[in-house]
Amino acid sequence: MAEPLVIDLPHTLGAEEAKRRMRERVGALGSFVPGGAATVKASWPSEDRMALEVAALGQTVTGTADVANANVRLTLVLPGMLAMMAGPIATAIRGEGSKLLLGEDPSPRR
């Protein structure tokens, strides 16, 4: 089994705001997969950990997102061929994950 891919996404939101945004925006993860035809499943097995499963094109990536005050640490298990592309995948996740987490709130609270 390949080593998990660990990606840190720094933020200045604080843990509670980061978790709120993650809960609201997790459904958008599928749009970042080429072709946009991904199935995303997410659950919160503990207060600060989100479990993820993203399936597309016959491949399934599983992992967790651990939320802290200044960081979200993604730990992903990449299957077979995807493990060989861990570097480019990590780069893409850093860019798109930061946009998803830090980007403008699509539903501002009033």
Z-matrix of the N, CA and C atoms (Angstrom, degrees):
N
C 1 1.456
C 2 1.532 1 108.86
N 3 1.317 2 116.02 1 137.72
C 4 1.463 3 121.55 2 -179.25
C 5 1.527 4 110.67 3 -71.53
N 6 1.312 5 114.56 4 155.25
C 7 1.463 6 120.09 5 175.05
C 8 1.527 7 109.40 6 -64.90
N 9 1.326 8 117.74 7 143.76
C 10 1.464 9 119.30 8 176.27
C 11 1.534 10 110.30 9 -63.56
N 12 1.306 11 115.64 10 149.66
C 13 1.456 12 122.88 11 175.21
C 14 1.522 13 106.88 12 -90.90
N 15 1.333 14 117.23 13 121.27
C 16 1.461 15 122.10 14 -178.20
C 17 1.524 16 108.00 15 -112.01
N 18 1.334 17 115.46 16 126.07
C 19 1.462 18 122.10 17 -177.24
C 20 1.519 19 108.23 18 -130.56
N 21 1.324 20 116.40 19 126.66
C 22 1.462 21 121.11 20 176.49
C 23 1.520 22 109.78 21 -99.80
N 24 1.328 23 115.89 22 131.34
C 25 1.457 24 122.60 23 175.71
C 26 1.529 25 107.91 24 -115.06
N 27 1.336 26 117.48 25 98.85
C 28 1.465 27 119.42 26 179.64
C 29 1.527 28 110.97 27 -69.75
N 30 1.323 29 115.62 28 149.61
C 31 1.464 30 120.71 29 177.31
C 32 1.518 31 109.40 30 -152.95
N 33 1.310 32 116.18 31 168.62
C 34 1.469 33 121.74 32 177.36
C 35 1.528 34 110.52 33 -121.40
N 36 1.321 35 116.67 34 25.10
C 37 1.459 36 122.05 35 -173.79
C 38 1.519 37 113.88 36 -84.80
N 39 1.305 38 117.26 37 -23.01
C 40 1.454 39 120.63 38 -167.63
C 41 1.525 40 107.86 39 84.63
N 42 1.308 41 116.73 40 155.12
C 43 1.466 42 121.20 41 -173.92
C 44 1.522 43 112.59 42 -64.04
N 45 1.317 44 118.29 43 -42.68
C 46 1.470 45 120.34 44 -175.87
C 47 1.525 46 111.87 45 -64.24
N 48 1.334 47 117.44 46 -44.03
C 49 1.464 48 120.66 47 179.26
C 50 1.530 49 110.40 48 -68.00
N 51 1.320 50 117.81 49 -38.99
C 52 1.457 51 120.89 50 177.75
C 53 1.531 52 110.03 51 -61.05
N 54 1.317 53 117.74 52 -43.93
C 55 1.465 54 120.94 53 179.48
C 56 1.524 55 110.69 54 -65.67
N 57 1.320 56 117.63 55 -40.22
C 58 1.466 57 120.78 56 178.81
C 59 1.521 58 109.91 57 -59.61
N 60 1.333 59 115.75 58 -47.62
C 61 1.462 60 119.62 59 -179.63
C 62 1.528 61 111.19 60 -64.71
N 63 1.303 62 116.66 61 -40.20
C 64 1.465 63 119.38 62 179.85
C 65 1.523 64 110.62 63 -62.89
N 66 1.333 65 117.28 64 -42.74
C 67 1.467 66 120.76 65 178.98
C 68 1.529 67 110.67 66 -61.43
N 69 1.334 68 116.47 67 -43.39
C 70 1.459 69 120.79 68 -177.25
C 71 1.522 70 112.95 69 -72.96
N 72 1.313 71 118.15 70 -30.50
C 73 1.459 72 121.10 71 -169.61
C 74 1.526 73 115.17 72 -108.21
N 75 1.310 74 118.50 73 -2.15
C 76 1.462 75 120.59 74 -175.47
C 77 1.528 76 111.42 75 -58.73
N 78 1.307 77 117.98 76 -32.23
C 79 1.456 78 120.97 77 179.27
C 80 1.517 79 113.27 78 -62.94
N 81 1.329 80 117.52 79 -23.54
C 82 1.467 81 121.62 80 -179.89
C 83 1.524 82 112.57 81 -75.92
N 84 1.333 83 118.00 82 -10.80
C 85 1.466 84 120.21 83 -178.69
C 86 1.523 85 112.32 84 -56.70
N 87 1.307 86 117.48 85 -37.04
C 88 1.457 87 120.99 86 -178.55
C 89 1.519 88 113.06 87 -59.92
N 90 1.328 89 117.53 88 -28.70
C 91 1.463 90 120.50 89 -179.05
C 92 1.525 91 112.27 90 -72.17
N 93 1.334 92 118.23 91 -14.42
C 94 1.461 93 121.62 92 179.67
C 95 1.522 94 112.40 93 -88.29
N 96 1.327 95 117.01 94 -9.04
C 97 1.457 96 121.25 95 178.54
C 98 1.532 97 107.87 96 -85.70
N 99 1.323 98 118.54 97 132.05
C 100 1.470 99 119.74 98 178.88
C 101 1.526 100 110.90 99 -50.42
N 102 1.310 101 115.25 100 131.54
C 103 1.457 102 120.78 101 -177.27
C 104 1.517 103 112.63 102 90.93
N 105 1.344 104 116.90 103 -19.72
C 106 1.455 105 122.09 104 176.31
C 107 1.518 106 115.46 105 63.69
N 108 1.328 107 118.07 106 11.93
C 109 1.460 108 121.33 107 -176.44
C 110 1.519 109 111.30 108 -102.77
N 111 1.310 110 117.12 109 48.79
C 112 1.463 111 121.27 110 -178.46
C 113 1.524 112 110.55 111 -99.96
N 114 1.314 113 114.96 112 148.24
C 115 1.459 114 122.07 113 172.46
C 116 1.517 115 106.93 114 -101.92
N 117 1.329 116 116.83 115 127.13
C 118 1.463 117 121.68 116 -178.54
C 119 1.520 118 108.63 117 -117.65
N 120 1.338 119 115.22 118 126.77
C 121 1.464 120 121.30 119 174.18
C 122 1.521 121 106.97 120 -120.16
N 123 1.315 122 115.66 121 134.48
C 124 1.466 123 120.25 122 178.89
C 125 1.518 124 109.84 123 -138.75
N 126 1.325 125 115.17 124 145.11
C 127 1.458 126 121.49 125 174.95
C 128 1.522 127 107.61 126 -145.58
N 129 1.302 128 116.05 127 164.28
C 130 1.472 129 121.93 128 179.83
C 131 1.533 130 108.26 129 -118.37
N 132 1.351 131 117.71 130 89.03
C 133 1.468 132 120.07 131 -179.61
C 134 1.527 133 112.90 132 -68.61
N 135 1.329 134 117.07 133 -19.12
C 136 1.466 135 121.03 134 173.36
C 137 1.522 136 107.36 135 -147.69
N 138 1.302 137 116.44 136 170.21
C 139 1.467 138 121.83 137 -174.45
C 140 1.524 139 113.19 138 -57.15
N 141 1.321 140 117.77 139 -37.10
C 142 1.462 141 121.24 140 -174.73
C 143 1.528 142 114.06 141 -111.60
N 144 1.336 143 117.74 142 13.54
C 145 1.470 144 120.33 143 -178.78
C 146 1.527 145 110.57 144 -131.58
N 147 1.319 146 114.50 145 124.39
C 148 1.451 147 120.91 146 173.70
C 149 1.528 148 107.73 147 -104.79
N 150 1.329 149 116.46 148 131.37
C 151 1.462 150 121.76 149 174.81
C 152 1.524 151 107.48 150 -96.74
N 153 1.326 152 115.63 151 137.99
C 154 1.463 153 121.34 152 -175.95
C 155 1.514 154 111.82 153 -126.34
N 156 1.319 155 114.88 154 148.36
C 157 1.462 156 122.13 155 169.78
C 158 1.524 157 106.30 156 -142.07
N 159 1.322 158 115.86 157 119.64
C 160 1.461 159 121.65 158 179.58
C 161 1.524 160 107.27 159 -120.71
N 162 1.335 161 115.78 160 120.66
C 163 1.461 162 121.07 161 -178.78
C 164 1.524 163 109.57 162 -119.28
N 165 1.342 164 115.59 163 131.17
C 166 1.464 165 121.65 164 177.43
C 167 1.514 166 109.11 165 -160.18
N 168 1.309 167 115.59 166 145.18
C 169 1.465 168 121.98 167 174.98
C 170 1.528 169 112.83 168 50.52
N 171 1.328 170 116.52 169 39.39
C 172 1.453 171 121.09 170 177.33
C 173 1.522 172 115.58 171 77.37
N 174 1.306 173 117.72 172 6.12
C 175 1.467 174 122.42 173 179.78
C 176 1.530 175 109.26 174 -118.25
N 177 1.325 176 117.06 175 145.22
C 178 1.458 177 121.72 176 177.17
C 179 1.520 178 109.33 177 -126.59
N 180 1.318 179 115.26 178 126.65
C 181 1.459 180 122.65 179 175.92
C 182 1.521 181 106.78 180 -107.52
N 183 1.331 182 116.09 181 127.95
C 184 1.461 183 120.51 182 176.57
C 185 1.518 184 108.51 183 -116.18
N 186 1.324 185 115.35 184 159.09
C 187 1.452 186 117.90 185 178.22
C 188 1.503 187 112.52 186 174.11
N 189 1.320 188 113.72 187 -172.01
C 190 1.454 189 121.27 188 179.21
C 191 1.526 190 109.47 189 -134.09
N 192 1.322 191 114.65 190 156.96
C 193 1.455 192 122.30 191 172.94
C 194 1.524 193 106.46 192 -126.43
N 195 1.326 194 116.04 193 112.57
C 196 1.464 195 121.76 194 179.66
C 197 1.521 196 108.44 195 -98.60
N 198 1.331 197 116.01 196 123.11
C 199 1.460 198 122.16 197 -173.00
C 200 1.524 199 110.35 198 -100.99
N 201 1.336 200 115.27 199 128.73
C 202 1.465 201 122.68 200 173.76
C 203 1.531 202 107.81 201 -126.35
N 204 1.318 203 117.11 202 175.27
C 205 1.461 204 121.14 203 -176.70
C 206 1.516 205 114.07 204 -59.29
N 207 1.328 206 118.81 205 -32.67
C 208 1.464 207 120.88 206 -175.38
C 209 1.527 208 113.21 207 -127.26
N 210 1.345 209 117.17 208 13.22
C 211 1.461 210 119.26 209 -173.24
C 212 1.523 211 110.06 210 -160.72
N 213 1.332 212 115.78 211 144.38
C 214 1.459 213 121.78 212 166.17
C 215 1.517 214 105.61 213 -117.90
N 216 1.319 215 116.33 214 122.79
C 217 1.464 216 120.96 215 179.98
C 218 1.519 217 108.82 216 -104.58
N 219 1.327 218 115.26 217 115.15
C 220 1.453 219 122.11 218 175.73
C 221 1.522 220 108.79 219 -92.29
N 222 1.310 221 116.64 220 131.85
C 223 1.459 222 122.39 221 173.82
C 224 1.519 223 105.97 222 -123.70
N 225 1.338 224 115.47 223 112.88
C 226 1.462 225 120.98 224 -173.36
C 227 1.521 226 111.36 225 -118.08
N 228 1.324 227 115.75 226 144.20
C 229 1.455 228 122.31 227 173.45
C 230 1.525 229 106.21 228 -106.84
N 231 1.326 230 115.41 229 112.71
C 232 1.461 231 121.21 230 -178.62
C 233 1.524 232 109.64 231 -96.50
N 234 1.330 233 117.85 232 129.41
C 235 1.468 234 119.96 233 179.07
C 236 1.528 235 111.60 234 -76.00
N 237 1.323 236 115.71 235 153.67
C 238 1.456 237 126.22 236 172.28
C 239 1.512 238 118.34 237 16.81
N 240 1.323 239 115.40 238 -103.10
C 241 1.463 240 121.74 239 -173.83
C 242 1.522 241 112.24 240 -62.81
N 243 1.303 242 117.99 241 -33.00
C 244 1.463 243 119.75 242 179.65
C 245 1.527 244 111.25 243 -66.06
N 246 1.332 245 117.14 244 -32.29
C 247 1.466 246 120.64 245 178.70
C 248 1.523 247 111.25 246 -60.48
N 249 1.333 248 116.19 247 -30.23
C 250 1.467 249 119.90 248 179.14
C 251 1.530 250 111.49 249 -71.70
N 252 1.321 251 117.03 250 -16.75
C 253 1.462 252 121.78 251 -179.63
C 254 1.524 253 111.58 252 -109.84
N 255 1.332 254 116.96 253 28.75
C 256 1.466 255 121.44 254 -175.27
C 257 1.527 256 112.43 255 -58.68
N 258 1.329 257 118.24 256 -40.27
C 259 1.465 258 120.97 257 -178.80
C 260 1.518 259 112.65 258 -60.43
N 261 1.338 260 118.56 259 -56.68
C 262 1.467 261 119.80 260 178.10
C 263 1.530 262 113.26 261 -62.01
N 264 1.327 263 116.97 262 -34.44
C 265 1.467 264 119.90 263 178.06
C 266 1.522 265 109.77 264 -64.96
N 267 1.338 266 117.84 265 -44.01
C 268 1.460 267 121.59 266 179.10
C 269 1.533 268 110.66 267 -61.29
N 270 1.331 269 116.93 268 -42.39
C 271 1.467 270 120.68 269 179.07
C 272 1.525 271 110.43 270 -61.39
N 273 1.318 272 116.85 271 -45.64
C 274 1.465 273 120.90 272 179.93
C 275 1.531 274 110.99 273 -63.48
N 276 1.321 275 116.75 274 -42.20
C 277 1.469 276 120.11 275 -179.02
C 278 1.521 277 110.46 276 -66.06
N 279 1.324 278 117.46 277 -40.02
C 280 1.472 279 119.52 278 178.17
C 281 1.526 280 110.85 279 -58.90
N 282 1.324 281 116.78 280 -45.22
C 283 1.456 282 120.76 281 -179.04
C 284 1.518 283 112.77 282 -69.53
N 285 1.321 284 116.57 283 -54.07
C 286 1.457 285 120.50 284 -176.62
C 287 1.517 286 111.95 285 -72.58
N 288 1.329 287 117.13 286 -35.71
C 289 1.468 288 120.41 287 178.17
C 290 1.505 289 111.62 288 -64.24
N 291 1.329 290 116.66 289 -40.60
C 292 1.464 291 120.03 290 177.64
C 293 1.523 292 110.90 291 -65.26
N 294 1.328 293 116.78 292 -40.72
C 295 1.476 294 119.86 293 177.33
C 296 1.523 295 110.38 294 -61.51
N 297 1.323 296 115.76 295 -44.22
C 298 1.457 297 120.42 296 -178.25
C 299 1.526 298 110.92 297 -65.10
N 300 1.316 299 116.54 298 -42.67
C 301 1.465 300 121.20 299 -178.41
C 302 1.522 301 112.22 300 -75.39
N 303 1.325 302 116.92 301 -44.73
C 304 1.463 303 121.00 302 -171.47
C 305 1.518 304 114.27 303 -98.52
N 306 1.325 305 117.61 304 -13.99
C 307 1.461 306 120.70 305 -177.14
C 308 1.503 307 112.67 306 -61.06
N 309 1.318 308 114.86 307 173.02
C 310 1.459 309 121.42 308 -179.37
C 311 1.509 310 110.19 309 -56.80
N 312 1.300 311 115.93 310 137.13
C 313 1.447 312 122.35 311 179.57
C 314 1.527 313 109.19 312 -68.20
N 315 1.340 314 118.39 313 119.80
C 316 1.447 315 119.93 314 -176.95
C 317 1.535 316 112.90 315 -70.23
N 318 1.331 317 117.61 316 -17.71
C 319 1.470 318 120.03 317 -179.81
C 320 1.521 319 109.34 318 -135.19
N 321 1.350 320 116.88 319 74.94
C 322 1.458 321 119.20 320 -177.26
C 323 1.507 322 112.32 321 -59.00
N 324 1.320 323 115.06 322 140.84
C 325 1.465 324 120.24 323 175.89
C 326 1.512 325 108.83 324 -82.10
N 327 1.304 326 116.47 325 141.87
C 328 1.474 327 120.72 326 -179.17
C 329 1.496 328 109.59 327 -112.60
